[in-house]
Amino acid sequence: NSNKKMDESCPSPSSLDEYVSLANATQEELLRMENSTLWNDIPYANDISVQELPDESFNIMKIRGVLDCSPKRMFNILRKSGRDERQKWEKELLDMQIIEVINESIEVLYLALKSPSLFVSNRDFLTFRCNRELFPNTYISFGKSIHHKSVPEKSGNVRALGASIFILRPRPVSSSRQGILKSVTVLE
């Protein structure tokens, strides 16, 4: 039963302390994964690196590319983009709602994504998202699936589990381009 599996694997934070603890543990877990030496290269485009981390339970991908903007500017775009703005660059996005603002860096998000196939249902995610400055001029935006009392599963979508992290850091001074975007996404 997918609901039972979800109940067992999704946390249900309800207090500020629980959200902060979950954010700290998730950040540590995702950064440990990002730094693993077990990533396998997947052929893609010259200016984008795609890698897969072997795992029996999840599809874990790392995508690395260079953006023509500063890490801080990209961080603000990720952090402040509403549904309409995000749909301009994320064509699969059907819906995005901020369900609850926990504090200045943590919020609960609902996302619905269009399936790329007619034979697969659309997916929705209920996640917490945390935005932090990791080091000077290095930023992270990450999240993980959770339960939230005010957002039950919706008819017509399959509630998916996942975690993701965007790491935005500056390029070396010798480079002509400004920022690096790394993304590690874990989907069940």
Salt bridges, closest charged atoms under 4 A:
ASP7 OD1 - HIS147 NE2 3.22
GLU28 OE2 - ARG32 NH1 3.58
GLU29 OE1 - LYS144 NZ 3.42
GLU34 OE2 - LYS182 NZ 2.74
ASP68 OD1 - ARG177 NE 2.90
ASP84 OD1 - ARG83 NE 3.54
GLU85 OE1 - LYS88 NZ 3.29
GLU90 OE1 - ARG86 NE 2.60
ASP95 OD1 - ARG83 NH1 3.45
GLU100 OE1 - HIS148 NE2 2.60
GLU107 OE2 - ARG129 NH2 2.22
ASP124 OD1 - ARG159 NE 2.82
GLU188 OE2 - LYS5 NZ 2.56
